[in-house]
Amino acid sequence: MPKIIFTTGYNKKASAFLEKHPELIQQYSKTLKLLEINPGHPSLRLHKLKGKHSELYSAAINLTYRISIFFIVHENTVIPVDIGTHD
């Protein structure tokens, strides 16, 4: 089971995001739990990003919002980097 490591920078971004979108708190929590339990779960729509963010992956909170994450696969670690819209 992957371990999620939250950075101070990410926690600030997530806090501001959830303050703006309190209706997403439950979906956000579910997304984090699924990342810990089963990062390959279909509802996460986990995929590798392209271009300048090609070292990151994206996990869906819903169809509009996502969490960009950095996977350290060999250590079985997930580090959230950013949270926001798909754009």
Contact map, one row per residue, 1 for C-alpha under 8 A:
111000000000000000000000000000000001110000000000000000000000000000000000000100000000000
111100000000000000000000000000000011101000000000000000000000000000000000000111000000000
111110000000000000000000000000000001000000000000000000000000000000000000000111000000000
011111000000000000000000000000000001000000000000000000000000000000000000000011110000000
001111100000000000000000000000000000000000000000000000000000000000000000000011110000000
000111110110000000000000000000000000000000000000000000000000000000000000000000110000000
000011111110000000000000000000000000000000000000000000000000000000000000000000111000000
000001111111000000000000000000000000000000000000000000000000000000000000000000000000000
000000111111100000000000000000000000000000000000000000000000000000000000000000001000000
000001111111110000000000000000000000000000000000000000000000000000000000000000011110000
000001111111111000000000000000000000000000000000000000000000000000000000000000000000000
000000011111111100000000000000000000000000000000000000000000000000000000000000000000000
000000001111111110000000000000000000000000000000000000000000000000000000000000000110000
000000000111111111000000000000000000000000000000000000000000000000000000000000000110000
000000000011111111100000000000000000000000000000000000000000000000000000000000000000000
000000000001111111110000000000000000000000000000000000000000000000000000000000000000000
000000000000111111111000000000000000000000000000000000000000000000000000000000000011000
000000000000011111111101100000000000000000000000000000000000000000000000000000000000000
000000000000001111111100000000000000000000000000000000000000000000000000000000000000000
000000000000000111111100000000000000000000000000000000000000000000000000000000000000000
000000000000000011111111100000000000000000000000000000000000000000000000000000000000000
000000000000000001111111100000000000000000000000000000000000000000000000000000000000000
000000000000000000001111110000000000000000000000000000000000000000000000000000000000000
000000000000000001001111111100000000000000000000000000000000000000000000000000000000000
000000000000000001001111111110000000000000000000000000000000000000000000000000000000000
000000000000000000000011111111000000000000000000000000000000000000000000000000000000000
000000000000000000000001111111100000000000000000000000000000110000000000000000000000000
000000000000000000000001111111110000000000000000000000000000100000000000000000000000000
000000000000000000000000111111111000000000000000000000000000000000000000000000000000000
000000000000000000000000011111111100000000000000000000000000000000000000000000000000000
000000000000000000000000001111111110000000010000000000000011100000000000000000000000000
000000000000000000000000000111111111000000000000000000000000000000000000000000000000000
000000000000000000000000000011111111100000000000000000000000000000000000000000000000000
000000000000000000000000000001111111111010010000000000000000000000000000000000000000000
010000000000000000000000000000111111111110010000000000000000000000000000000000000000000
111100000000000000000000000000011111111000000000000000000000000000000000000000000000000
110000000000000000000000000000001111111000000000000000000000000000000000000000000000000
100000000000000000000000000000000111111110000000000000000000000000000000000000000000000
010000000000000000000000000000000111111110010100000000000000000000000000000000000000000
000000000000000000000000000000000010011111010100000000000000000000000000000000000000000
000000000000000000000000000000000110011111111100000000000000000000000000000000000000000
000000000000000000000000000000000000000111111100000000000000000000000000000000000000000
000000000000000000000000000000000000000011111000000000000001000000000000000000000000000
000000000000000000000000000000100110001111111100000000000011100000000000000000000000000
000000000000000000000000000000000000000011111110000000000111000000000000000000000000000
000000000000000000000000000000000000001111011111000000001111000000000000000000000000000
000000000000000000000000000000000000000000001111100000001110000000000000000000000000000
000000000000000000000000000000000000000000000111110001111100000000000000000000000000000
000000000000000000000000000000000000000000000011111011111100000000000000000000000000000
000000000000000000000000000000000000000000000001111111000000000000000000000000000000000
000000000000000000000000000000000000000000000000111111000000000000000000000000000000000
000000000000000000000000000000000000000000000000011111000000000000000000000000000000000
000000000000000000000000000000000000000000000000111111110000000000000000000000000000000
000000000000000000000000000000000000000000000001111111111000000000000000000000000000000
000000000000000000000000000000000000000000000001100011111000000000000100000000000000000
000000000000000000000000000000000000000000000001100011111100000000011110000000000000000
000000000000000000000000000000000000000000000111100001111110000000011110000000000000000
000000000000000000000000000000000000000000001111100000011111000001111000000000000000000
000000000000000000000000000000100000000000011110000000001111100001111000000000000000000
000000000000000000000000000000100000000000111100000000000111111111100000000000000000000
000000000000000000000000001100100000000000010000000000000011111111100000000000000000000
000000000000000000000000001000000000000000000000000000000001111111000000000000000000000
000000000000000000000000000000000000000000000000000000000001111111000000000000000000000
000000000000000000000000000000000000000000000000000000000001111111000000000000000000110
000000000000000000000000000000000000000000000000000000000001111111100000000000000011110
000000000000000000000000000000000000000000000000000000000111111111110000000000000011110
000000000000000000000000000000000000000000000000000000000111100011111000000000011111000
000000000000000000000000000000000000000000000000000000011110000001111100000000011110000
000000000000000000000000000000000000000000000000000000011110000000111110000001111100000
000000000000000000000000000000000000000000000000000000111000000000011111000001111000000
000000000000000000000000000000000000000000000000000000011000000000001111100111100000000
000000000000000000000000000000000000000000000000000000000000000000000111111111100000000
000000000000000000000000000000000000000000000000000000000000000000000011111111000000000
000000000000000000000000000000000000000000000000000000000000000000000001111110000000000
000000000000000000000000000000000000000000000000000000000000000000000001111110000000000
111000000000000000000000000000000000000000000000000000000000000000000011111111000000000
011110000000000000000000000000000000000000000000000000000000000000000011111111100000000
011110000000000000000000000000000000000000000000000000000000000000001111100111110000000
000111100000000000000000000000000000000000000000000000000000000000001111000011111000000
000111100100000000000000000000000000000000000000000000000000000000111100000001111100000
000000101100000000000000000000000000000000000000000000000000000000111100000000111110000
000000000100110000000000000000000000000000000000000000000000000000111000000000011111000
000000000100110010000000000000000000000000000000000000000000000011110000000000001111100
000000000000000010000000000000000000000000000000000000000000000011100000000000000111110
000000000000000000000000000000000000000000000000000000000000000111000000000000000011111
000000000000000000000000000000000000000000000000000000000000000111000000000000000001111
000000000000000000000000000000000000000000000000000000000000000000000000000000000000111
